[in-house]
Amino acid sequence: MSTDNKYDAIVIGAGPNGLLSAAYLAKAGHKVALFERRHETGGGLNTDEYYGFRFNLHAIYHLMAEKMPAWKDLDLASLGVRYIYPQVVAAFPFKDGSSLIFTRDPQETAESIAQFSKADAAAYLHMWEEFQPMLDDFLIPMTYELPKPALDQLSEFGETEVGAKLAEISEMSCLEVIDHYGFQHPRVRMALLSFPAIWGIHLADPLGFLYPLYLCRMMDAAFVKGGSHRLSSAIYRSFVRSGGQVIDENEVTKILTENNRVQGVQLQDGRKFFADAVISTLNPVQTFKHLLTKEEVPFTLSQCVDTWQWEERSLFGLHLGIEGGVTYGAKDPRVNQAMTVFIGLETEDELLDHLDRVDSKSTKGPEWLHIAQPSLFDSTMAPPGHHTLRAEAVVAYDPDWRARSKSFGDACLDLIHEYGTVDNIVLRREVSPVDIEQKLTTMTKGSYKHGAYSTLQLGYLRPNDLCSCSETPIDGLFVGGASMYPGGMILGGSGYLAAQVA
């Protein structure tokens, strides 16, 4: 066997988790090859440039940013990553001219809530005060530690007062968490539920432990200066600097095994590469059904993969290059300074009804958009005198999406016009769930987290109890993508953990 095609480790898939796994292993001194089907690395950390406009077509908000271990471990700041933290995080303008504003300062947010309900303002401050130690003591550290079985985790929570409070809300749904803290006003409740809802979380499912993360981390979300791809480029540079080899435009079509032991991989062109360890960052179906034969996968693992569920909700994105920009007609000028603007819905009932229509595929057009103009905070995202805009709608997957993308995009524009003025549009692009699936094939049915977040697909069960700690029943084969614990959303967790275990 030639040493040219022999490695210590091979990583399949050069999305954010694949890049992280490879970079950590290479930094530790291992000889590592990273294989990528597409012509570029980064996966969902995708920034496309057209005539000076930079569009973040997938990942845009980074919830962990400088919290993830890779920030310091790989010294990403020295490799060109700069995070931008707008003070106004989210704005909810209403048709009567009023608006609800969420900022990084919980007191400022409470003051905005108080115009609708003083009791809800006090509830927000109380909830925020309880959530912070939950994040610091448990939720953020747990993101970068291997998962524990549910009963063991609950037992650990019960050892402290903070943990006991987290255990209590863990049994609740997001709706019940809002009830638990006593929120009453329908506009306030709608806004608070919007943060998990935009990421496809089903509000009635018992996933309350996620709520502090989605609320508080969204209040500390960041843009990457120059576009999200700058993050993947920095990890790429770290990997190559440590001697790693990227082999892109080459699709792995088979994981090679012998006697239940990984040997390496085979590419579409027939070439074979060998390694002591293989980390797959693909989804479970691709890894265990497409790259391995039925005989190579233990029956119990195969059964687990057969029941893997994709997300019911995906995202439709309308991306605009505008000469000028968008100005909202709300009375509070901070709406035009917000990182994200939510339009279309005014009450909790409207939100819940809308999500029901999405799930039943009975929506006729966009009813709810969350909109970002990154160029408001980063002039490198658009030519002088211009802005980039990204409007996203939560939608259901449909294989015929592309046929109606143009008309759906037109309807998105109509909805934006109801809340503000849009200057001269000079560039436009729609990205439907079908476009997501075809470009990033790990995201089956537009499943941008590589699989549904449900009680049976989270924590120690993500993707299943046989593989959630990265190791698999096949010796030398590890998993490390968004379908592994802790999940997707550019957390920097799955790839980090896979590298530590491998």
BELVEN-V104779 format. One record per residue. PHI is phi as a letter, one per 20 degrees, with the letter a starting at -180 (NA if undefined). PSI is psi in radians with two decimals (* if undefined). Layout:
BEGIN
phi->[PHI,PHI]
psi->[PSI,PSI]
END
This chain:
BEGIN
phi->[NA,f,f,f,d,d,c,f,b,c,d,d,n,d,f,g,f,f,f,f,g,f,f,f,f,f,f,f,o,e,e,c,d,d,d,c,f,e,e,b,e,o,l,f,e,d,c,d,d,c,l,n,e,d,d,e,f,c,f,c,e,d,e,d,k,e,e,f,g,f,g,e,g,d,l,f,f,f,d,o,e,c,e,d,d,g,f,e,e,b,c,c,f,d,f,e,n,f,b,d,d,d,c,f,e,f,f,f,f,f,f,f,f,f,f,d,a,f,f,f,f,f,f,f,f,f,f,g,f,f,f,g,f,f,f,f,e,c,f,f,g,f,f,d,c,f,f,d,g,g,f,f,f,f,f,f,g,f,e,c,f,f,f,f,f,f,f,f,f,f,e,e,e,f,f,f,f,f,f,g,e,n,f,c,f,f,f,f,f,g,f,f,e,f,f,f,f,f,d,n,f,e,f,e,f,f,c,f,f,f,f,g,f,f,f,f,f,f,f,c,f,b,e,e,f,n,o,g,f,f,f,f,f,f,f,g,f,f,f,f,f,e,n,f,d,e,c,e,l,b,e,f,d,b,e,e,c,b,l,m,c,f,d,q,b,c,e,f,e,n,f,d,c,d,a,f,c,c,d,d,d,e,f,f,f,f,f,e,d,e,e,c,e,g,f,e,d,g,g,f,f,g,f,f,f,f,e,f,d,e,f,f,d,c,c,d,d,d,d,c,d,c,f,o,r,d,c,e,e,f,f,e,f,f,g,e,d,e,f,c,d,d,c,o,c,c,c,g,f,f,f,f,f,f,f,f,f,f,f,e,l,d,f,e,a,f,d,b,c,d,c,c,c,g,f,f,d,b,f,f,e,b,f,g,m,c,b,d,c,c,d,c,c,f,c,e,f,b,f,e,g,f,f,d,f,f,f,f,f,g,f,f,f,g,f,f,f,f,d,a,d,d,f,f,e,d,b,b,b,d,c,e,g,f,f,g,f,f,e,d,f,f,e,g,l,m,f,f,d,m,q,f,e,b,g,e,c,c,l,f,d,d,e,a,f,e,c,f,e,n,f,c,f,e,g,n,d,c,d,b,e,f,e,e,g,e,p,e,n,l,e,m,e,f,f,f,f,f,f,f,f,f]
psi->[2.23,2.47,-0.23,-0.51,0.41,2.24,2.84,-0.72,2.52,2.34,2.25,2.06,2.07,0.67,-2.99,-0.69,-0.66,-0.75,-0.76,-0.81,-0.85,-0.72,-0.73,-0.77,-0.71,-0.69,-0.54,-0.01,0.11,2.67,2.03,2.39,2.36,2.06,2.35,2.28,-0.69,3.12,-0.12,2.76,2.94,-0.46,-2.14,-0.22,1.23,2.11,2.02,2.46,2.30,1.93,0.65,-0.17,2.28,2.11,2.17,1.71,-0.33,-1.72,2.30,-0.77,2.23,1.96,-0.46,-0.45,-1.96,0.11,-0.49,2.51,-0.57,-0.44,-0.80,-0.71,-0.70,0.06,0.99,-0.47,-0.67,-0.27,0.22,0.08,2.20,2.19,2.48,2.24,1.57,2.48,-0.74,2.00,-0.77,2.51,2.43,1.54,2.49,2.80,-0.29,0.10,-0.26,2.97,2.77,2.21,2.27,2.18,3.10,-0.30,1.94,-0.53,-0.74,-0.75,-0.77,-0.66,-0.64,-0.73,-0.62,-0.43,-0.36,-0.63,2.01,-0.60,-0.70,-0.58,-0.78,-0.66,-0.64,-0.80,-0.69,-0.80,-0.78,-0.74,-0.62,-0.57,-0.60,-0.84,-0.49,-0.74,-0.87,-0.69,-0.50,-1.10,-0.76,-0.86,-0.68,-0.46,-0.45,0.40,2.64,2.53,2.74,2.69,2.60,-0.77,-0.65,-0.70,-0.76,-0.65,-0.71,-0.72,-0.69,-0.09,-0.25,2.83,-0.73,-0.78,-0.66,-0.67,-0.68,-0.73,-0.65,-0.81,-0.32,-0.47,-0.12,2.93,2.96,-0.66,-0.74,-0.54,-0.76,-0.71,-0.75,-0.66,-0.02,0.36,2.44,-0.73,2.29,-0.53,-0.72,-0.76,-0.72,-0.82,-0.80,-0.55,-0.27,-0.56,-0.79,-0.53,-0.61,-0.32,0.32,0.15,2.31,2.06,-0.36,-0.07,2.58,1.23,0.61,-0.46,-0.37,-0.37,-0.81,-0.63,-0.85,-0.60,-1.04,-0.66,-0.57,-0.57,-0.14,0.41,2.80,2.69,2.68,2.20,2.20,-0.06,2.70,-0.49,-0.34,-0.57,-0.85,-0.61,-0.66,-0.74,-0.68,-0.82,-0.68,-0.75,-0.87,-0.66,-0.54,0.12,0.11,2.71,2.17,2.23,1.61,3.08,0.61,2.01,2.25,2.20,-0.14,2.40,2.17,2.28,2.81,2.16,0.82,0.50,2.27,2.42,-0.52,-2.60,2.78,2.41,2.97,-0.54,0.05,-0.23,2.59,2.47,2.49,2.61,2.77,-0.45,2.48,2.24,2.09,2.20,0.26,3.06,2.90,-0.65,-0.77,-0.79,-0.87,-0.23,-0.62,-0.63,-0.14,2.66,2.85,-0.64,-0.42,-0.25,2.17,2.53,-0.74,-0.64,-0.73,-0.68,-0.73,-0.75,-0.62,-0.45,0.10,2.32,2.33,2.82,2.44,-0.45,2.44,-2.82,2.47,2.26,2.31,2.11,2.21,2.46,2.17,2.27,1.86,-2.16,-2.70,2.33,2.18,2.63,0.20,2.67,-0.62,2.03,-0.29,-0.32,-0.65,0.09,0.18,2.54,-0.71,2.34,2.20,2.21,2.72,-0.55,2.63,-0.37,2.88,-0.76,-0.69,-0.69,-0.84,-0.70,-0.71,-0.81,-0.60,-0.71,-0.64,-0.82,-0.56,0.04,0.67,0.13,2.44,-0.43,-3.10,2.28,-0.27,2.18,2.53,2.28,2.39,2.51,1.43,-0.53,-0.25,-0.50,-0.19,1.77,-0.26,-0.16,-0.13,2.74,2.80,2.39,0.13,2.91,2.71,2.50,2.45,2.07,2.26,2.50,2.44,2.14,2.93,2.67,2.47,2.20,-0.28,0.30,-0.74,-0.53,-0.43,0.24,-0.76,-0.82,-0.62,-0.69,-0.70,-0.74,-0.58,-0.76,-0.72,-0.72,-0.72,-0.69,-0.42,-0.37,-0.25,-2.98,2.47,2.16,-2.82,2.01,2.12,-0.18,2.47,2.44,2.35,2.49,1.90,2.97,-0.57,-0.69,-0.71,-0.86,-0.70,-0.52,-0.79,1.59,-0.23,-0.33,1.11,2.34,0.56,0.37,1.54,-0.17,0.22,0.27,2.63,2.57,1.89,2.94,-0.48,0.06,0.56,2.87,-2.30,-0.20,0.22,1.97,-0.31,2.98,-0.12,-0.37,-0.02,-0.35,0.42,-0.77,2.61,2.95,-0.15,2.06,2.27,-0.09,2.24,2.72,2.65,0.29,-2.95,-0.30,-0.08,2.76,2.46,-0.08,-2.85,-2.69,0.47,0.88,-0.35,0.39,-0.94,-0.81,-0.65,-0.84,-0.69,-0.71,-0.72,-0.74,-0.78,*]
END
